[in-house]
Amino acid sequence: MKPALHPVLAEVTARIVERSGPERAAYLQRIRASADSGPARRRLGCANLAHGFAAAEPAETEALRRSAKPNIAIVSAYNDLLSAHQPFETYPAQLKKSVIRAGGIAQFAGGVPAMCDGITQGRNGMQLSLFSRDVIAMSTAIALSHDMFDGALMLGVCDKIVPGLLIGALSFGHLPTIFVPAGPMTSGLPNGEKVQVRQLYAEGKVSRDELLDAEAASYHGSGTCTFYGTANSNQLLMEVLGLHLPGASFVNPGTPMREALTDAAGRRIVEITAASGTLAPIGEIVDEKAIVNACVALLATGGSTNHTLHLVAIARAAGITLTWDDLSSLSAVVPLLARIYPNGSADVNHFHAAGGLALVIRELLGAGLLHEDVTTVMGEGLARYTDEPALVDGVLHWQDGPTRSLDADVVRGTRDPFAPDGGLRILDGNLGRSVIKTSAVKDEHRVVTAPARVFDDQADFLAAFGADELEADLVAVLRYQGPAANGMPELHKLTPALGVLQDRGFRVAVVTDGRMSGASGKVPAAIHLTPEAAAGGPIGKVVDGDLVTVDAVAGTVHLHVGDTELADRPVTGRALDDAEWVGTGRDLFAGLRATVGRADQGASVFGGGAR
């Protein structure tokens, strides 16, 4: 008997459907019209079409001339600087072969940029990071703009890359599209040891060489970093959205299973084009129910807070209006089923081995916390994703996935969760609206009231910490870190220092209009605060010594200053002089900073929105 849908899930879905009605209808009308007309190569002038197959092999040229076979676009984020994307070097050739064997043809349509927050942390380049998502979306649209294609394969893994590819793909929502992952690197230095060395270095107790040895032992090969940050959250979301093949997310690179899944993606994309009679356009797959499923899976596994930005922007690209209130309502009823670093000591390889995503989906479906009746690239409901891939005599097939956890310290069922809620709260108050991730924050640290220490730059905070100026209870207020100020760079370098202060017994918290991402951990952090300081938000009026409360239990972030006094205070701090944002490519992004929307609207340059 099919489980009854949880009433909160049903209510949230219904209000998203109602709220999104006109925009979703217009989007669907647009992509269906594009699907009806088919690929433009059938209507191109001879010179146009000849340009499209000039470099093709003879057999492919003939197929393209006659539009006899479905043509698949390959869009890749390959580079060999980033471990997560290095495996993609060989994927286009492999995918072309599998597409041809399935009766289609494929062309490498274009590459998109892929930058790494892990490399740019604390550097000027980090100010380009969030904007790179929208640049990738535009690059994806350019790759597909030749309109030569019947389907697409998207190759990407990390932070902004997958959301950007998906937003771009949704602008061609009439095309069936499969996302092809590369998988995580094998496990290295245990996360607990890595964190300990980072904190010791922050205290000056180990050398830089010792810190580098620890980091190199953790990040040591090809594949995604193994902690559960934005990159691995991306992979989980693509699978729950039904855009991966089942079980594809967390298979290591360079393994027979990884190769088999990549081949299968090439075959499957041909099978869901119009020529096959089972067309599955990405814009139809990513509907309101699928978006709600993605939110639930993120919450159930303690995923990256960056997706409070990305999921909103992705939904908007499909004509769907998702809000932080929707995420907060779902978080209240979705249990936490996984403990993956930074919410625990395990990495994603341990999670996958213990039952992984197939088990999480099975449990959530059984509790009525996921919509099963959705379309996926497999053409079936979400129950198909409770299966796991297996190789038998070298041949890939899917079998029933795990029905119980193989390690209850890493993943559990809904009857015995790690926490009754998803660990994500929306905080409201006279400072504005923000997000807090509580899944890694102990109960005794979830409410902090302390004097503010105000900083306009992460480096200034770290300098004060290094000078022993922060040996007290405090709420670190980091402002002018929002999208309009400097591109909303991730403030990950705050985490070790704040962890040291907390371990020394001080009551500490963070309030910022910036990001701390999936790597935010045990210190309560009210992040993505909107309106941001650069837009005149109240965070720009806070001064040293003001009492601030961050209350993850009541859901508030409050400055203990009277309404009249707060209204009369000027916004202070960093003058937003464009001359400061020159160099390292930052001057090229001035137009994006000027048009970007609010954090709670996805921090996107598409459609903007009031700040």
N, C-alpha and C positions, 0 to 999 in steps of 0.2 A: 504494500500500500504506500502510495506516495505521501511523504510527510507534508503536513500543512505548512504553508509559508508563514514565517514569523510575522506577527502583525506590524512591528516597527519597520521591517524590511518592505512589507507591502505598502505601508503608509508613505515611507520615504520615496519609494519608486513612483507611487501615484502622484505625489506632489511634484516630482521632477518632470513627469510626463505632462502634467497640466501646465507647469511653469514654462516648459520648453515648446509647447504646442506649435506656435506660428513659425519659430525658427527651425524646428526639426522638420516640419512639413515642407518648408521652402527648400531646405537642404535635400530632402529625399526627392522632391520634384526635380531639382537640378541634376542630381546624379543619375536618376532614372532616365532623364532625357538624354544624358550622355551615353548611357548604356544602350539605349534604343538606336542611337546613331552609329554605334560601333567605332572601332579604331579609325582614325582619320586617314590612315594609309590607303584605305579603299576609295577615298575621294581626293587624294592628293594629285596635283599636277605631276606630269612625268618628271620634270626636273627635281621637284621636291622629293618624290619617292626615290629617285635614283641616288640622291644624297643619303637617303636612309639606309641603303644597302650597298653603297659603293665599296666598302671594305669587307663585306661578308664573303664567306665561302660560297662556291658555285651552287651547292644544293640549297643553302640558306637564301641566296639571292633569288633563286627560282621560287621558293616558298613565299618570300616577301613580295615578289612581283605579283604573284597570283593570290596573295592573302589566303593561301591554302592551309596554313597551320597557325595555331596560336603563338604569338610572339611575346616572350616574357622579358620584362625589364629587370635588370639587376642593378640595385643601388647599394653602394657599399661605403662604410665608414673606415675602410682599411687604412691603417698606417702601421709601420713597424716600430714606432716610438712607444706605443701604448700596448701593454701586455694583453689587454682584453681584445684588442682588435688585430693584433699581429696574426692570429690564425686565419683571418679572412683572406690572406694573400692568395691562397690556393682555391678558395671557394668558387669564384666565378667559373673557372675551367671545369671544376667538378660539377657544378650546378648545370652548366651548359650541356654536359654529357647526359646527365640524368633527365633534363628537359627533352633532349633529342630522343632519348630512348622511350620517353613517354608519348612521343608524337608531336612535340612542339619544337620551337626554336627559341633562342634566348640571345639578348644583346646586353652588354654592359652599358647601361644608360647613363651612369654618372656616379661620381664620388661626392661624399659630403665631408666637411671637416669634423674632426673628433679631437677634442682637447680633454685633458685630465685634471680634475680638481686636485688630485693627490700631488701632482707636480707643481701646480700653480698656487697652492695654499700660501697665503701671506704675501704673494707677489702681485705686481701690477696686472699681470695677465689674468688673474682670478676675476678681475672686474669685467672681463669679456665672457665669463663662463655662462651665466644665465642667458645672456643675449645669444649665445651660440645656439641655443635650442631653436630660436626663431630663424636664425640664419640657416640652420640645418633644414628646417621646414621649407624655407624658400629654395634651398639648393635641391631638395627632393622634388619640389614642384618643377624646377627647371629641368631636372633629369627626365621627368615624365612629360614635359611640355611638348615634345615632338609628336606625341599622340600616335605613336607607332605600335602601341602595346595592347595586349589582351589581358595581361596580368603582371604582377610585380613580386619580386623577392627583395626584402629589406634586410641588409646585413649590418647590424649594430648591436651594441651591448650597453655602453656606460651611460653616465649620469644624464646629460641633456640630449644625448644622441638618439636614443630610442624614442623619447617623447617628440623630438624634432622630426624624426623619420615618420612617426605615426601622424603627426599633425599635417605634414606634407602629403602623406599618402591619402589622408581623408579629404584633401582638396581634389583628389582624383578618386573619389569614393565609389565610382562605378566600376573600378578595377578590383578583381580579386587579388588579395595581397597576403603573403605569408612572411612572417618574420623568422629569420634564420639565426639562431644564437651560436656562439662559439664555446660557451661554458666556462666554469671557474677553473683557475689554476689549482693544482693539488695543494693539500694543506701544508703549511709551513710552521713557523714558530707559533706556539699556542698564544691566543689573544691575550690571556691574562698576563703572560710574561712580557708581551710587547707593551701593554699598558703600563706595567710596573717600570720598565726601562724608560718609557716616555716621562713618567712622573719623576723618576730619579734624575733624569736629565734636566727637567724643569727646575728642580731644586739644586742643580749644580753638583750632584753626587756621582754622576758618571760622565765620561768624556763623550765628545761628539763621535769619535770612532766607535765607541761601544754602542751608542745609539744607532749609528749607521749599520753596524753589524746586525743589530736586532731587526731593524727595518728590512734589511736585505734578506734576512732569514725568513721574514714574513712574506715579502713580495719578491718571489724568487723564480718565476717562470711565466710561460704564456698562459693566458686566460684571465678571467676577472679576479680582482681582489676577493678574498674569500669571506670577508666580513659582510654583514647584511646591511649595506648602505644602499645608495640609490641604484647602483648598477644591478645588483642582484634583485632588488625590488622591481626594477624594470622587467627582468626576466620572468619573475613570478606573475606580474600583471599581464604580460603578453600572453602567457599560457592561460590564465583565468579569463582573459578577454576572448580566448579561442583563436588567437592569431599565431600561436606556435603549434607544432605537432605535440600530442600528449607526451609528457615526460621529457621534453627536449631541453628544458631550462638549465639543468644543473649536471650535465654530463661533461666530463673533462675533455679538453682538446686533445687531439692526437690519439684518440682511442677508436677501436673498431665501431663502438656504438655511436660515437660522435659522427664518424664518416657515414654510417648507415642512415642516421637521422637527417644528415645534410642531403644525401641522395634522395631520401624519401620526400623531403620538402620540394625538391625539383620536380619529382614525379607528381606530387599532389597538386601543385599549382596549375599544372596542365589540366588536371581532372576537374578543376572548379572554374574553368573559363567557359565562356558562352558556347564554344565549339563542342563542349562535352555534354551540354544540356543540363548541367548542374551548377549554374552560375552562382557564386557566393561573393558578391561585392563587399569590400571592407566597410563601406559606409552603411550597409544594411546590418552587418555583424555588430558593429560598434553602436548599439542602441542604448536606450535608457537602462534596460535590465543588465546589459553587459557592463555598463559603467558602475552600476550599483554593485555588481559582483566584484569588480576590481577594487572598489572601496572596501568591501567586506574582507577580501583576501589580504589586502594591505594591513588592515587593522588586526586581523586574526594572527598575523605573523610578526607584528611589531615593526613594520617596514618604515622606509625613509619618510621623514616629514617633508622632503622636497616634493613629494607627490601631492601635498595639499596645494601646491602651485600647479604641478604638471597635469594632474587629473582634471582640474578645473579648465585648464587650457585645452587639453585633449577633447574633453566633452564639448566645449564651445566649438571646436573645429568640426564636430559632427552635428551641430545645431542643437546641442543639449546644454541646459543651464544647471550646472552643479554648484552648490554653495558649501561653505564651511559648516553651516548649520546641518546640512545633510550628513556630512562626515561625523559631526559631533553626535547626532542622533543615532547613527549606526554604531559608533564606538561604545555607546552606553549599553548595547545589548550583544555585541560581538565579543565572545571570550577570546583571551589570548592563548593560542595553542602552540606557540613556538618560543623557544629561548635560543636566539642566535645572536652572537656578538654584534652590537654592543648591549643587547638585552640579556645576554648570557655568555657562557664561555665557548660554546660550540660555534663552528663555522658552517658555511652552506654545504660543504661536503658531508659533514656530520648530519646535518638536517636531512639531506637527500638520502643518506644511508639509513637513517632511522625511520623512514616512511615518507618523508618529504611532502611535496605538494599534492601528490595523488591522495595521500592519507588526509591531509588538511581539507581538500575538496570533498572527499567522501564524508568526513565528519560534519562539515558545514552543510552539505546537502541533506544529511540525515537529520539535522536540527532545524531545517527549513530556513537556513540563513544564506542560501544562495538560490538564484533563479536557475533551475535546470533547463527550462524551456527556452533556450537561446540557440542561435545559429553560430556555428564555428567553422573553421576551415576544414574540419572533418565532416561537416554537413550534418552532424548529430547534436543532441543536447549536451550539456556540460558533464553529464555522467560519464561520457566517453573519456574524460580527463581524470577519472579515477583509475584508469588503466595505466600500466607502465610498459615501456618498450623492452623487448628481449630479443636476443639473437639466438636462433636455433640453426645449427649447421651454416652459420654465416648469413642467414636470412632474417630480416627484421619482421617481427610481428608484435602485436600488443596482447598483453595478458592482464588478468585481474591484478590490480595493485594491492598494496598491503591493507589489511583490515584492522590492524592494531599497531601501536607504536613499538618499535624495536629498541627505543631508548627514551624512557619517560622523563629524563632530564633535558631532553631536546625538543620533543614534540609529543603532544597529548591529544586526547579526544575532548569533545565538548562536555562530557560528564565529569571530567577531572582536569579542568584547564589550569593554566598557571595563574590566571586572573580572570575575574568575571567580565571584564570590559577590555576594549581594544587598546587602552593606554594612550588615547589621543583626545585632548580636550581643547575646546575653544574658550579662550579667556576674554572677557569683556570688562570694560571699566573706563574710568575717565582718561586713561592713557590711549584708549583705542581698542582694537581687536587683534588678538594674536593666537598662535597655535602653541601648545605645549605637548611634548611627548613624555608620558609618565611611565612607560613600560619598563624602563631601566632605573627609575627613580624610586628609592625606598620610601615607604609610607611616612617615615619620620622627617623626610626632607621635602614633602610635597607642599608645605605651607611655610613660606619664609617672609618675615617682615623685618626689614633692616634699612639702615641709611643707604642712600644712593651714592655710588661713585661713578661719575659721568665721564665718558671717554668718547671722542669723535673718531678714534682710530684704534684698531686692534693692537697695533704696535705700542701705543701709549699705555694700554692696559698691561701688556707684557713687560714694558719697562718699569711700571709701578710695582708689579709683582716681583721683578728681579731686584728692585731696590727695597724690598720688604716693607712697602707702604700699604699693603693690603691685609695686614694681620689683624683682622676684625670681622665681625658680621658685616655683610654688605650685599647690596644688589647692584651688580655691575650693569650700568646703562650704556649700551653701545649704540650710538645713533649715527645718522648720515651713512647708513649701510644698506639702504633700501634700493630698489631698482632704479628710481629716478636720480638718486644721489651718485651712485658709483657702480650700478649694475648688480647690486646685491651679492657681493662675494661671500663665499662660505667662510665662517669664522671658526674653523675647526681648531686653530692653534690656541683658542681659549680653553679648550677642554682639559688638557693636562694640568694647567695652572689652577683652574677652578677645582679640579679633583684634589689637588694637593691641599688647598685651603679647606675644602670640606673634610678631608681626612684629618686635618689638624683640629677639627672640632668646631670650626666656624660655620655659622649659618650663612650660606651663599646661594645666590640665584642670579640669573641673567635676564635682562629685558633688552630686546634689540629689534630694530626694523630690518635687520639682516637675516642671514640663514646660518644654521648650524648643521642641517642635513641629517642623514641617517647615522652619522657618526656621533651625534649628540648623545650623551649617556646619562651618568648618574646625578648630574647637577640639574636642578629644575631650570628650564630655559624657556622664557616666553619669547618666541621668535616670530618673524614675518609680521611684526607689529605694523598695523596700518590705521590711520594715515601715517606715513613716514615723515621723518624730520624735514626732508627736502621739500615736502609738500605742505609744510607748516603744521605738522602734527604735534600734539601735546608733548611727545617725547623730546622735542626740541626745547621745551620749557623747563625741563628737570634740571636742578642744580645739586651740587654736592651737598649731602646732609639731609636732603628731603627723605622722608620716610616712605618706603615703597613696599607694597605687599604683592607677592605672587602666590596665589592660592589655587592650586590645581585641584583641590577638593570642591570648593565652591564655584570654581570657574571664573575667577576674577583676577584682574591686574589693576592695582589701584595706587594712585599717588595721593598721599595724605596731605592734600592742600585744598583749601576751600575753593568752591567753584568761582567765586568772584576774583580771588587772588590769581587763580590759574588763568582765567580769561584775560586778566590785565597784564600777565607776564609776557614779555617778548620772547620770541624764538631766538635762541642764542646758539653759539657754536660755529662750526665751520662755515665760512662763506663759500657758496657754490660758484666758484670761479672756473669757467671752462678751461682756463689756462692750466689748471692743476691736473686736468685729465688729458694730458698730451703725452705721447710716447708709448711705446710697446703696443702700438695699434689702437690705443684708447680713443684718440681723436677721431678715428673713423666711425666710432659708435655714438657720437654726440646726438645724432638724429634719433637713435633708438632710446637714449636716456630721456630725450624730450617728449617722446610719444608713448612710453611704456605705461601700462595700466597698473592698477593696485595689486598688491599681493593676493588679496582675497578674490580677485578676478583673474588670477592666473599669471600676473606679472608679464603680460604678453604685449607685444607691439601690434598685434592683430586686433583691431577693434578698440585698442587703448582702454578707455574707461576713466572715469573721474578718479583723481588721486585722493 
